Amino acid sequence: MCDGQTFDRFGRVPNLARRMIALDTDRISATLPKGYRARPFADADREPLVAERNTWLHEMERQDAGEWRMWEQLAPDKSLYRIVVEDGEGWIAGFANLSAGGMMRHLDGAQSGNVNVARAARGRGIGSALLAEIEEEARRRKAPRLLGYANAAHPDSLAWADRRGFREIGRRIESYVELASFDPGAWSEKLRAVKSSGIAFRTFAEAMDGLDDLGRESFYRAVFDAQGPMWEDIPFATPTEPWPYERFRQLAFESGQLMPDTSVLAYDGDTIAGFTQTAKRQDKDAYTWMTGTARSHRGRGIATALKVEALTRAKQRGLRAMLTTNDEPNKAMRGINARLGYQMLPAHVQLEKKLA
């Protein structure tokens, strides 16, 4: 029973002006409609790309260019291949990216990519030209599959992908709870029952308080070891490589994104029976990276209690909302979220095209 996101909201590679994989811009431009040209992605493209994308997203799905930059700095991805299409005035009409997966590499070498075309430029063949280019690059990398996603709120995008040989392989569902309407008192009996069974709750801040460097390292290791089996039980549509400890420590504890006073552990004696990690999301919200319960402790209400504890603390901080992401088959955690008042956003439909 686990929930959380996988850090896949944006592509990641720092300072693309210096590290962008070389593009054959003349060749790509020749495939585009008259009046458009291809060029490498530049740092300044983030703002207009995010602004365009946010015009057709729910308020809780909207993204931030600064957050995009931050994640790229934290998690470099040297495999990233990105193309921008602009018109003669420099207006960005399209964008495509391809990656080996960055932090979430697929075991079979599949590549992940997406194509986006501004509303005002759709229907001119820009998307088809960009897709052909990233497909060809994926083949050059000898990838057996090209993976992508489309927003379920836009059936035209799904139909476009279907006509080009993609099929649906899963759905990731983001959801949110508005903290102003969340009532911790409604869950007081549930919390008492879990605590009376011998489970104690501590925030990450409390657990790390007073620890020296060796003690913190021991704590990080304990959380890493606890999350391994939980992560294995998340029903991803396609298997990904498990994180090594060093990457887990960097992103979970050293990135500055974890909210330790809103992240909570459940202890059965000295054993971590479960935990929930809460991270910053822009300036008004929080995001659940991971909620999991040890296999030996499932069915006792621990996951619900952990989320109640985290939501209560987030509300006390004055945050607007808590968000999370679950794969569609994860019905247990999705059920918990629904009972806690989470509202579902349009699903990210996961797509696959066989290249071999």
ROVEX-65315 format. One record per residue (C-alpha): residue number from 0; residue in three letters; x, y, z. Coordinates in steps of 0.02 Angstrom, whole numbers, always signed. Example, Ala and Ser with C-alpha at 12.3 -4.5 7.8 and 13.67 -1.06 7.14 Angstrom:
! residues 2
(0,'Ala',(+615,-225,+390))
(1,'Ser',(+684,-53,+357))
***
This chain:
! residues 356
(0,'Met',(+0,+0,+0))
(1,'Cys',(+97,+148,-63))
(2,'Asp',(+69,+314,-145))
(3,'Gly',(+174,+456,-210))
(4,'Gln',(+247,+533,-364))
(5,'Thr',(+402,+484,-461))
(6,'Phe',(+484,+653,-494))
(7,'Asp',(+431,+645,-675))
(8,'Arg',(+340,+810,-692))
(9,'Phe',(+478,+886,-800))
(10,'Gly',(+626,+829,-903))
(11,'Arg',(+790,+854,-812))
(12,'Val',(+963,+913,-866))
(13,'Pro',(+1052,+1069,-802))
(14,'Asn',(+1108,+1209,-916))
(15,'Leu',(+1053,+1140,-1083))
(16,'Ala',(+1146,+1276,-1177))
(17,'Arg',(+1307,+1187,-1129))
(18,'Arg',(+1251,+1006,-1115))
(19,'Met',(+1115,+982,-1245))
(20,'Ile',(+1140,+830,-1356))
(21,'Ala',(+1180,+898,-1530))
(22,'Leu',(+1033,+927,-1648))
(23,'Asp',(+1040,+923,-1836))
(24,'Thr',(+931,+1078,-1844))
(25,'Asp',(+938,+1100,-2033))
(26,'Arg',(+879,+922,-2063))
(27,'Ile',(+739,+936,-1934))
(28,'Ser',(+685,+1107,-2000))
(29,'Ala',(+668,+1033,-2174))
(30,'Thr',(+531,+918,-2108))
(31,'Leu',(+430,+1062,-2033))
(32,'Pro',(+294,+1166,-2116))
(33,'Lys',(+352,+1322,-2208))
(34,'Gly',(+391,+1466,-2092))
(35,'Tyr',(+451,+1360,-1945))
(36,'Arg',(+624,+1306,-1893))
(37,'Ala',(+699,+1190,-1762))
(38,'Arg',(+829,+1240,-1633))
(39,'Pro',(+901,+1173,-1470))
(40,'Phe',(+808,+1204,-1307))
(41,'Ala',(+870,+1354,-1207))
(42,'Asp',(+849,+1398,-1024))
(43,'Ala',(+741,+1549,-1065))
(44,'Asp',(+615,+1435,-1153))
(45,'Arg',(+548,+1371,-987))
(46,'Glu',(+438,+1521,-950))
(47,'Pro',(+342,+1525,-1117))
(48,'Leu',(+328,+1335,-1122))
(49,'Val',(+256,+1327,-947))
(50,'Ala',(+141,+1475,-979))
(51,'Glu',(+69,+1392,-1135))
(52,'Arg',(+46,+1225,-1049))
(53,'Asn',(-37,+1301,-896))
(54,'Thr',(-175,+1376,-1005))
(55,'Trp',(-253,+1205,-1028))
(56,'Leu',(-221,+1129,-857))
(57,'His',(-323,+1124,-698))
(58,'Glu',(-260,+1250,-570))
(59,'Met',(-186,+1111,-463))
(60,'Glu',(-90,+1041,-611))
(61,'Arg',(-6,+1203,-660))
(62,'Gln',(+181,+1204,-656))
(63,'Asp',(+319,+1328,-622))
(64,'Ala',(+474,+1365,-724))
(65,'Gly',(+579,+1393,-569))
(66,'Glu',(+531,+1223,-500))
(67,'Trp',(+577,+1146,-668))
(68,'Arg',(+751,+1226,-658))
(69,'Met',(+772,+1168,-479))
(70,'Trp',(+739,+985,-520))
(71,'Glu',(+857,+989,-668))
(72,'Gln',(+995,+1053,-557))
(73,'Leu',(+961,+917,-429))
(74,'Ala',(+948,+774,-552))
(75,'Pro',(+1053,+794,-710))
(76,'Asp',(+1003,+686,-859))
(77,'Lys',(+1138,+680,-993))
(78,'Ser',(+1027,+574,-1105))
(79,'Leu',(+900,+714,-1132))
(80,'Tyr',(+865,+762,-1314))
(81,'Arg',(+754,+916,-1335))
(82,'Ile',(+693,+1013,-1486))
(83,'Val',(+606,+1181,-1494))
(84,'Val',(+509,+1238,-1647))
(85,'Glu',(+484,+1424,-1676))
(86,'Asp',(+414,+1535,-1811))
(87,'Gly',(+502,+1678,-1898))
(88,'Glu',(+462,+1796,-1755))
(89,'Gly',(+537,+1681,-1624))
(90,'Trp',(+369,+1623,-1553))
(91,'Ile',(+379,+1445,-1486))
(92,'Ala',(+257,+1335,-1581))
(93,'Gly',(+314,+1163,-1524))
(94,'Phe',(+427,+1066,-1408))
(95,'Ala',(+483,+885,-1398))
(96,'Asn',(+593,+788,-1279))
(97,'Leu',(+667,+615,-1265))
(98,'Ser',(+758,+536,-1118))
(99,'Ala',(+824,+369,-1059))
(100,'Gly',(+726,+404,-900))
(101,'Gly',(+840,+511,-792))
(102,'Met',(+801,+458,-614))
(103,'Met',(+679,+323,-671))
(104,'Arg',(+766,+217,-804))
(105,'His',(+673,+71,-878))
(106,'Leu',(+747,-102,-861))
(107,'Asp',(+733,-142,-1047))
(108,'Gly',(+809,+20,-1108))
(109,'Ala',(+644,+100,-1160))
(110,'Gln',(+650,+287,-1194))
(111,'Ser',(+523,+414,-1130))
(112,'Gly',(+469,+558,-1239))
(113,'Asn',(+332,+685,-1268))
(114,'Val',(+277,+807,-1402))
(115,'Asn',(+186,+971,-1366))
(116,'Val',(+118,+1094,-1493))
(117,'Ala',(+44,+1264,-1448))
(118,'Arg',(-142,+1275,-1478))
(119,'Ala',(-124,+1410,-1609))
(120,'Ala',(-5,+1301,-1712))
(121,'Arg',(-96,+1135,-1709))
(122,'Gly',(-154,+1046,-1866))
(123,'Arg',(-3,+1100,-1970))
(124,'Gly',(+105,+944,-1954))
(125,'Ile',(+225,+1009,-1823))
(126,'Gly',(+182,+872,-1698))
(127,'Ser',(+202,+734,-1827))
(128,'Ala',(+372,+800,-1879))
(129,'Leu',(+432,+809,-1698))
(130,'Leu',(+368,+636,-1658))
(131,'Ala',(+457,+563,-1810))
(132,'Glu',(+619,+642,-1749))
(133,'Ile',(+612,+576,-1571))
(134,'Glu',(+558,+404,-1633))
(135,'Glu',(+710,+401,-1747))
(136,'Glu',(+824,+456,-1605))
(137,'Ala',(+750,+319,-1493))
(138,'Arg',(+789,+191,-1629))
(139,'Arg',(+966,+258,-1643))
(140,'Arg',(+979,+220,-1457))
(141,'Lys',(+915,+44,-1493))
(142,'Ala',(+765,+67,-1379))
(143,'Pro',(+633,-70,-1394))
(144,'Arg',(+492,+49,-1345))
(145,'Leu',(+447,+233,-1343))
(146,'Leu',(+346,+285,-1191))
(147,'Gly',(+244,+442,-1168))
(148,'Tyr',(+83,+506,-1092))
(149,'Ala',(-70,+609,-1133))
(150,'Asn',(-191,+701,-1020))
(151,'Ala',(-359,+610,-1011))
(152,'Ala',(-447,+778,-1013))
(153,'His',(-391,+800,-1194))
(154,'Pro',(-459,+653,-1296))
(155,'Asp',(-396,+733,-1456))
(156,'Ser',(-218,+703,-1394))
(157,'Leu',(-257,+521,-1357))
(158,'Ala',(-334,+499,-1529))
(159,'Trp',(-181,+582,-1609))
(160,'Ala',(-65,+459,-1520))
(161,'Asp',(-176,+311,-1563))
(162,'Arg',(-168,+352,-1749))
(163,'Arg',(+22,+350,-1736))
(164,'Gly',(+36,+177,-1661))
(165,'Phe',(+33,+208,-1474))
(166,'Arg',(-70,+104,-1354))
(167,'Glu',(-123,+134,-1175))
(168,'Ile',(-27,+33,-1045))
(169,'Gly',(-83,+117,-884))
(170,'Arg',(-145,+273,-797))
(171,'Arg',(-67,+382,-663))
(172,'Ile',(-193,+482,-564))
(173,'Glu',(-146,+641,-476))
(174,'Ser',(-263,+701,-339))
(175,'Tyr',(-269,+838,-209))
(176,'Val',(-355,+886,-47))
(177,'Glu',(-389,+1067,-4))
(178,'Leu',(-322,+1086,+172))
(179,'Ala',(-444,+1223,+224))
(180,'Ser',(-584,+1094,+214))
(181,'Phe',(-489,+951,+294))
(182,'Asp',(-553,+913,+471))
(183,'Pro',(-422,+821,+577))
(184,'Gly',(-551,+797,+715))
(185,'Ala',(-651,+680,+605))
(186,'Trp',(-506,+558,+614))
(187,'Ser',(-466,+565,+800))
(188,'Glu',(-542,+395,+838))
(189,'Lys',(-445,+315,+696))
(190,'Leu',(-283,+388,+762))
(191,'Arg',(-320,+331,+940))
(192,'Ala',(-355,+154,+881))
(193,'Val',(-191,+143,+785))
(194,'Lys',(-91,+217,+929))
(195,'Ser',(-172,+100,+1055))
(196,'Ser',(-111,-47,+950))
(197,'Gly',(+68,+0,+994))
(198,'Ile',(+110,+115,+847))
(199,'Ala',(+197,+280,+886))
(200,'Phe',(+211,+426,+766))
(201,'Arg',(+359,+543,+749))
(202,'Thr',(+397,+674,+619))
(203,'Phe',(+559,+661,+522))
(204,'Ala',(+612,+821,+610))
(205,'Glu',(+584,+741,+779))
(206,'Ala',(+673,+581,+729))
(207,'Met',(+826,+677,+668))
(208,'Asp',(+831,+805,+809))
(209,'Gly',(+999,+802,+897))
(210,'Leu',(+1077,+671,+784))
(211,'Asp',(+1259,+691,+733))
(212,'Asp',(+1319,+651,+557))
(213,'Leu',(+1334,+465,+596))
(214,'Gly',(+1162,+462,+674))
(215,'Arg',(+1084,+548,+524))
(216,'Glu',(+1168,+427,+405))
(217,'Ser',(+1098,+283,+506))
(218,'Phe',(+924,+360,+500))
(219,'Tyr',(+933,+387,+312))
(220,'Arg',(+985,+205,+289))
(221,'Ala',(+842,+144,+397))
(222,'Val',(+714,+241,+294))
(223,'Phe',(+794,+180,+132))
(224,'Asp',(+789,-1,+189))
(225,'Ala',(+608,+18,+245))
(226,'Gln',(+550,+94,+81))
(227,'Gly',(+627,-41,-30))
(228,'Pro',(+489,-172,-12))
(229,'Met',(+356,-36,-14))
(230,'Trp',(+422,+31,-179))
(231,'Glu',(+425,-143,-253))
(232,'Asp',(+238,-157,-220))
(233,'Ile',(+188,-1,-316))
(234,'Pro',(+101,-62,-475))
(235,'Phe',(+194,+38,-607))
(236,'Ala',(+142,+9,-787))
(237,'Thr',(+322,-29,-836))
(238,'Pro',(+464,-83,-720))
(239,'Thr',(+599,+42,-675))
(240,'Glu',(+771,+23,-600))
(241,'Pro',(+773,+39,-410))
(242,'Trp',(+865,+191,-343))
(243,'Pro',(+1036,+164,-266))
(244,'Tyr',(+1055,+228,-89))
(245,'Glu',(+1160,+379,-138))
(246,'Arg',(+1026,+445,-255))
(247,'Phe',(+890,+415,-126))
(248,'Arg',(+987,+508,+7))
(249,'Gln',(+1025,+654,-109))
(250,'Leu',(+848,+681,-170))
(251,'Ala',(+752,+632,-14))
(252,'Phe',(+860,+717,+116))
(253,'Glu',(+992,+829,+39))
(254,'Ser',(+892,+918,-96))
(255,'Gly',(+808,+1038,+24))
(256,'Gln',(+636,+989,-41))
(257,'Leu',(+582,+874,+100))
(258,'Met',(+471,+952,+233))
(259,'Pro',(+534,+859,+387))
(260,'Asp',(+403,+930,+506))
(261,'Thr',(+263,+872,+390))
(262,'Ser',(+339,+701,+349))
(263,'Val',(+291,+566,+473))
(264,'Leu',(+355,+394,+526))
(265,'Ala',(+256,+256,+612))
(266,'Tyr',(+360,+153,+734))
(267,'Asp',(+322,-17,+809))
(268,'Gly',(+455,-13,+943))
(269,'Asp',(+614,+25,+848))
(270,'Thr',(+546,-42,+683))
(271,'Ile',(+485,+76,+548))
(272,'Ala',(+310,+11,+514))
(273,'Gly',(+272,+146,+386))
(274,'Phe',(+307,+324,+336))
(275,'Thr',(+248,+467,+228))
(276,'Gln',(+366,+593,+147))
(277,'Thr',(+300,+767,+112))
(278,'Ala',(+390,+887,-4))
(279,'Lys',(+377,+1068,-55))
(280,'Arg',(+275,+1110,-209))
(281,'Gln',(+297,+1288,-268))
(282,'Asp',(+251,+1411,-130))
(283,'Lys',(+74,+1362,-76))
(284,'Asp',(+61,+1174,-83))
(285,'Ala',(+141,+1013,-26))
(286,'Tyr',(+166,+848,-119))
(287,'Thr',(+167,+671,-52))
(288,'Trp',(+321,+588,-123))
(289,'Met',(+289,+421,-42))
(290,'Thr',(+172,+341,+84))
(291,'Gly',(+201,+159,+125))
(292,'Thr',(+170,+28,+256))
(293,'Ala',(+282,-120,+292))
(294,'Arg',(+211,-282,+225))
(295,'Ser',(+204,-352,+402))
(296,'His',(+96,-207,+463))
(297,'Arg',(-33,-185,+326))
(298,'Gly',(-219,-191,+362))
(299,'Arg',(-202,-100,+529))
(300,'Gly',(-246,+77,+472))
(301,'Ile',(-68,+141,+480))
(302,'Ala',(-66,+218,+306))
(303,'Thr',(-225,+315,+341))
(304,'Ala',(-157,+374,+509))
(305,'Leu',(+6,+430,+429))
(306,'Lys',(-84,+533,+299))
(307,'Val',(-198,+611,+431))
(308,'Glu',(-45,+660,+532))
(309,'Ala',(+39,+737,+379))
(310,'Leu',(-118,+828,+321))
(311,'Thr',(-144,+898,+496))
(312,'Arg',(+31,+969,+501))
(313,'Ala',(+18,+1039,+325))
(314,'Lys',(-144,+1126,+373))
(315,'Gln',(-62,+1198,+528))
(316,'Arg',(+74,+1271,+416))
(317,'Gly',(-60,+1365,+318))
(318,'Leu',(-32,+1274,+154))
(319,'Arg',(-166,+1273,+21))
(320,'Ala',(-167,+1091,-34))
(321,'Met',(-82,+922,-25))
(322,'Leu',(-60,+827,-188))
(323,'Thr',(-10,+649,-228))
(324,'Thr',(-3,+528,-374))
(325,'Asn',(-59,+346,-383))
(326,'Asp',(-60,+216,-518))
(327,'Glu',(-236,+164,-564))
(328,'Pro',(-221,-16,-499))
(329,'Asn',(-170,+47,-326))
(330,'Lys',(-350,+40,-266))
(331,'Ala',(-308,+25,-82))
(332,'Met',(-216,+190,-73))
(333,'Arg',(-334,+276,-192))
(334,'Gly',(-476,+222,-77))
(335,'Ile',(-388,+297,+74))
(336,'Asn',(-362,+460,-20))
(337,'Ala',(-545,+467,-72))
(338,'Arg',(-602,+445,+108))
(339,'Leu',(-485,+584,+161))
(340,'Gly',(-566,+703,+36))
(341,'Tyr',(-441,+698,-107))
(342,'Gln',(-511,+751,-275))
(343,'Met',(-448,+668,-433))
(344,'Leu',(-370,+766,-574))
(345,'Pro',(-374,+702,-755))
(346,'Ala',(-269,+546,-771))
(347,'His',(-101,+543,-857))
(348,'Val',(-131,+404,-984))
(349,'Gln',(+32,+308,-1005))
(350,'Leu',(+67,+262,-1186))
(351,'Glu',(+185,+141,-1272))
(352,'Lys',(+243,+114,-1450))
(353,'Lys',(+347,-37,-1495))
(354,'Leu',(+497,+11,-1600))
(355,'Ala',(+577,-158,-1630))
***
